[in-house]
Amino acid sequence: MSGKIKVTQKRSTAGQLKNIQASVRGLGLRRIGHSVVVLDTAPIRGMINKASHLLAVEKA
């Protein structure tokens, strides 16, 4: 791991469980279409897995 990945929010967090919303916010995403580049670590992967149905992930 320990590379970088680009995470993009593709769907809204409205109506999602609070822990899923918190995971998306924890990744630094604020709105649909917003992208961030983050380190590929185990805690980040956990947040991505929790909200995977809302996100798109690619190598940076």
N, C-alpha and C positions, 0 to 999 in steps of 0.2 A: 504494500500500500504506500503510504506517505507521499503520494503524488498529489496532484491537484485535480479537482473535478468541478465542472460547471453545473449548477443546479438552477432550473428555471421553474417558476410556479405556473402551472397550466390551468388549474381550476381553483375556484374560490374555496375559502375555508368556512364560509357561512354554513351553518347547520352541522358542522363537524364537532366531534367531541373536543373538550377543552385541551386534553393532552395532545391531540393532533394539531390543533391550532397553535399550541405552545411550541411544538416541534418545528412548525413552519416558521414561526417568528424567531425561534432560536437559530435557525439557519440564516437569518438576516433577510428573509423575503417579506415583502410588504404588500404586493399587489400582483394580479395576473400579468404575466409577461415579464416580470422582474427576474433578473438573473444575478447570481453571485458565484464567485469562484472561491471554493473552500478547500482546505486540506483533506485528503482522503484518510481519515482516522476512524477507529472503531466507534467512538461516540457520535461522530457526524453520520456515519453509515446507519447507526441505530435510529437517528432522527429521520433520515431519508426513508428507511424501511417503514417507519411508523406512518409516514404520509406519502408513500410511494404512488398512491392513486391520484395525487394532486400535482406531482412533480415530474419533470423530465430531467434526466441525468446524462451527462456526456463527459468525456475526458477533456481537460483544459489544456 
